[in-house]
């Protein structure tokens, strides 16, 4: 952020860090806050991965349910080979275009 001349202001803590000021205390404080924020984010992600692993072991975490059943997928593929307008097909089946492309693959 410093390379892009970004100024950061923490409203609740009433602190602001502006690029171009050669205040070593300000630079130190900003670096420390950044390091703690990065550390906390890493801990959150680690706990999340552990929770997902436990849920998968229990059989609770199975992912998202398919948007279409096998019959609808067959209809979609049939219509996709015959038609060129994929956006209309996606809207008709109530799915996103990306989901449509995944079903076609």
C-alpha positions, -999 to 999 in steps of 0.1 A, spaced: 0 0 0 29 23 7 41 19 -29 7 30 -42 5 62 -20 -25 48 0 -35 66 32 -52 45 59 -74 59 86 -88 39 116 -118 59 127 -126 40 159 -90 42 171 -85 78 157 -53 69 139 -43 77 104 -13 67 84 -3 88 54 24 80 29 50 106 26 53 114 62 87 103 76 74 96 111 91 65 123 66 59 151 38 60 126 56 35 103 63 12 132 27 13 144 13 6 109 37 -23 104 28 -38 138 -10 -34 131 -5 -51 97 15 -79 112 -12 -86 139 -40 -84 113 -22 -109 91 -15 -132 120 -51 -131 132 -64 -138 97 -41 -168 95 -54 -182 128 -90 -178 116 -83 -197 84 -65 -224 103 -94 -228 127 -118 -229 97 -98 -256 80 -98 -277 113 -135 -273 116 -142 -283 80 -119 -314 85 -138 -324 117 -172 -319 99 -161 -340 70 -149 -367 93 -184 -367 109 -200 -368 75 -217 -334 81 -199 -314 55 -208 -327 21 -208 -296 0 -235 -279 -19 -264 -299 -34 -266 -301 -72 -287 -274 -88 -302 -298 -113 -312 -335 -111 -301 -360 -137 -332 -356 -159 -328 -318 -160 -290 -322 -168 -299 -344 -198 -324 -319 -210 -299 -291 -206 -272 -309 -225 -296 -318 -253 -308 -282 -257 -272 -268 -254 -260 -288 -284 -290 -276 -304 -290 -239 -293 -263 -212 -293 -279 -189 -267 -264 -201 -234 -276 -171 -214 -312 -179 -222 -307 -215 -213 -292 -206 -180 -321 -183 -172 -346 -210 -182 -331 -236 -159 -326 -211 -131 -288 -215 -129 -258 -192 -136 -240 -194 -169 -209 -208 -152 -230 -236 -137 -244 -243 -171 -209 -246 -186 -199 -270 -158 -229 -292 -166 -222 -291 -203 -185 -302 -197 
